[in-house]
Amino acid sequence: MFNLRLFIEASITLLVIMDPPGTVPVFLGLVGRKSREARKRAARQGVLVSFLVITLFAVAGNSILAYMHIGIPALQGAGGLLLLLIALDLLTGKGATNHPEVEDVNIALVPLGTPLLAGPGAIAATIVFVRQANGDWGSYLALAAAIVAVHLVLLGTLRSAGLLIKVFKESGILLMAKIAGLLLAAIAVQLVASSVQGFISSGV
């Protein structure tokens, strides 16, 4: 039987962690100066990557982490360092490339798809909800529905981000890129700090 309570709990938790409105400034900072089609493609690919990563960890997350002897703190540290590199690119303006098609794909994969959307927090929450399901198919179905619903919200939010471009124009998007770099740097530092706290708490 469909577990409505788990569906609501998982949906709210993932929405709070993945923060669709908070992703918009970073998304515009990354692709706001590109064409409308490029933005739509990046949004679609980024959300798809996030969906695949979250689904992978929902299905086999415990096994993957156990087999590779990786804990959540290690994921947080790696995600934080990766985001810090992207933040530095945004802040210094060195993220350009001579191959825009390749750049669009790279942005959709990293940092948009992961670790920005499908980050350590979302992965950890998904693994916890899978453990709560404890073999109940109704709970598994509810969790799957929650993951799909959250990613549909993410896709709708990112695709509508283009409306802001008409308001902020070119100079505003450039400023937003700098702000996004600062926000990403702050998120990166927080992830690294949480990683260190996690290692200390676990006694590693």
N, C-alpha and C positions, 0 to 999 in steps of 0.2 A: 504494500500500500504506500502511496506517495507520502513522503514525510514533509508536510508543509512547514513545520517548525524549522527543520534543518534548512529547507530552501530559503526561508526568510532570513535566518541567521547567517547563512553562508553568503547570500546576496548582499546583505548590508555590510558584513565584514569585508568582503572583497571590494565593494564599492568604496568604502572608507579608505582601505589600504591603497587601492590602485588610483583613487582620486581623479576621476575624469575631468572635472573643472580645473584642477590644479595642473593637469598635464597639458592643457591648451597653450599656456604661455611658452612652455618648453617646446611643444610641437611647432608653434609658429616661429620660435627662435631658430629651429632647425630647418624648416622648409617654407617659412612664410614668404620668402623672396622668390620662390619658384612658381611655375605655372599652376593653374588650377588643377589640371589633370595630374601633374606631378604630386601635388598635395594630396589629392584623392587616392592616388596609387600608394603613396607613403602611409597614409592612414589605414588603408585596407591591408597592406602587407604587414604593417606594424601590429595591428590588432590580430591578424592571423598568426603571426609568430608568437605573440603572447598567448593566444588560445592553445596553440600546439604545445608550448612549453608547460603551461598550467595543466593541460590534459595529460601530458607525459608524466608529470610528477604526481598527478592524481592517481594514475594507473600504476606507476612503478616507482614512485618517489622514495618510499621506505627502502625498497630493494636496492635502488641506485645508490642512495646515501650510505647504506650499510655495506654494500659491496666495495665501494670506493673509500670507505672509512672517512666520509665527509660529514661534518655537522653543519647545522644552520649558521653558527658563527663564522665558519669558513666561507659559506655562501655570501654572508653579509659583507665580509672583508673584501672578497673578490669583486662583488657588485659595487662596493664603494670605490675601490681603486679604478674600476672601469669607468664609472660615472665621473670621477675626478679628471680623467684624461679628456673625456668629452667636454667637460666644463671648461677646462683650460683652452681647448680649441675654440669654444664659443667666445670666451673672454678676450682671447688674443686675435681672433679673426683668421686663424690659420687652418680652418677646416675645409677650405675650398679645394677643388680638384679639377683637373682638365676633362674628366669623364663624368658628366652630370648623371647619366643613367646609372653608372656604378655607384655614385654617391647616394642616389635616391634609395637604391637597394640596401646599401650599408646602413643608412640612417634608419630604415625600416627595421632592419635586423638589430642593430646596436646603435644608439642606446634606446630607441623607441620601443621595439618589441620586448627586448630584455636588455638591461635590468630595470628600465623605467616602468613599464607596465607589469610584466611578469618578473617582479623583483623578489628578493629573498623573503620579504614579508608576505607577499601573496603566495609564494611557494610553500612557506611554512604553514600558513593558515590552511591551505588546501590539504596538506598532509595531515594536519590535526583533524580536519573534518572527515577525511577518509578513515582515520582511526575511530572517530565517533560513530561512523556508519556501521562498523564492526560486522560486516558480512550481510547486512540487511539491504536487499535489492531496492526497496522503496527509498531508503536513505541514499543509496548510490544514484538512483534516478533523480532525486531531489538535488543532490550536489551537482550532477551533470547539467540539470536545467539551470541552476544558479550560475554556473560558469558560463553557459551560453548567454544567459540574460545579461550578465555583467559586461561581456564582450560586445554585445549588441549596443548597450548604452555607450561603451567606449567608442565604438565605431561611429555612432550617431553624433557624439560630442566632437570628435576630431574632424568629421566631415563638415560640420557646421562652423568650424573654427574660421573658415574663410570669410565669414561675415565680418569678423573683427578687422580683417585686412582693409576693407573698405573704409573703416573708421580711422585706423591708425596710419595708413599709408606706408610708404617706403621707409621714411625716417623712424616712424613708430615701430616698425618691425625690426629695424636695426637695433633700436634701443631695447626692444623686447628680447632680442638675442642675447644682449649683455646681461639683462636681468635674469634670463633663463640660465645663463652660465653661472651666475652667482647662486641661484637657487639649486642648481645641480651640484655645485661645489658644497653647499651646505648639507644637502641630502647625502652626498658622498662621505663627508666628515661624520655625519650622524651614523651612517651604516658602519663605518670603520670603528667608531666609538662603541656601538652596540656589539660589534664583533669582539672587540677587546673585552668588554664586560662579560660576554658569553663565554669566552675562553677562561676568564678568571673564575666565573661562577662554576664552570664544569671542572675546574682544577687542572686544566691542561697547561 
